[in-house]
Amino acid sequence: MAKKKGRVFSGARPTGRQHLGNYLGAIKNYVALQDEYQCIYCIVDLHALTTMESTHDLRDNTYEMTLDWLAAGIRPEETIIFIQSHVPEVTELHTILSMVVGLGKLTDLPTFKEKAREQPHNINYGLVGYPVLMAADITLYKAELVPVGVDQAPHLEFSRELVRSFNFRFKTDVLIEPQMKSTEVLKVLGTDGQHKMSKSLNNHIELAATPEETTQRVMTMVTDPQRKLRSDPGNPDICNVFSMHKIFSDAEEIEMVNIECRRAGIGCVDCKQLFAKNLNDHLEPFRVRRTDLADDPELVWDTLEDGAARAKHIAEQTMVEVRAAVGLP
Ligand code: SF4
């Protein structure tokens, strides 16, 4: 195996079965990064607790998400994939890091203010400390690179500042300042054509849905709102179905839709059916792998347990160095 360039860390909340937005916005990139980097992908269950009303589905959601990741091409033999809380060293590092950041800085962060607005009945301590826990996640595993889109760049900048503060205060270089691995994060619109694809808005298309369910969902997609009749010319530039064609259809089909839509040569029903077919073809290998993997109900948990053991090995070493640097007896 070729030597990897460096260590990448990324975390995602356990949100259950993944949808097209998750795939295009993160998973596809996770899979690609494995070719060049030693990747650590963490299911951040502790982060999830900060906004959760109920933990009832946490286990199922973790299982389903992991199954999707594996079926999509995450390779656990080379990539570490694990559950955040299975390596409790992260909470110790979080506590230590919390001593080198001012409370005002945390409550001033736009993300905290946004969450506080979203859940005024539950402004818990975890929400305030969220970026510190995130910094602990990254630095515990000595990750050099974190894949982030432009909108998440301030979070990573916070982690970088925190590392500098820690290393300066304790006159050490134990913690590595992570670099941003800039990625083009696609903003995938949901079937409503207006909002980002999300389960909570029920505008999503699940990767693991059957071909029939997928086609049904695609047929509900909102198109060019000006195109009321089949005989009206449409504008593919403002149509979400066309955006999807550009990802899942071949060049000839994209050109055909682009031309025919504008002169009402193709109707939206036919256009969506063509997209649904191409999407189903694209997802077929994923579905076959997912079904195979699901045959062994222990596989997901064994994979996560093995990942946690490998992650813990790195974490323990880091914490030995951190405790020494801080001067804890
Ligand atoms: Fe959108 Fe296709 Fe209808 Fe044109 S024909 S408006 S691209 S769904």
Residues whose N, C-alpha, C, O or C-beta is under 5 A from the ligand:
A	BS01	SF4	T223 D224 G234 N235 P236 C239 V241 F242 C261 I266 G267 C268 C271
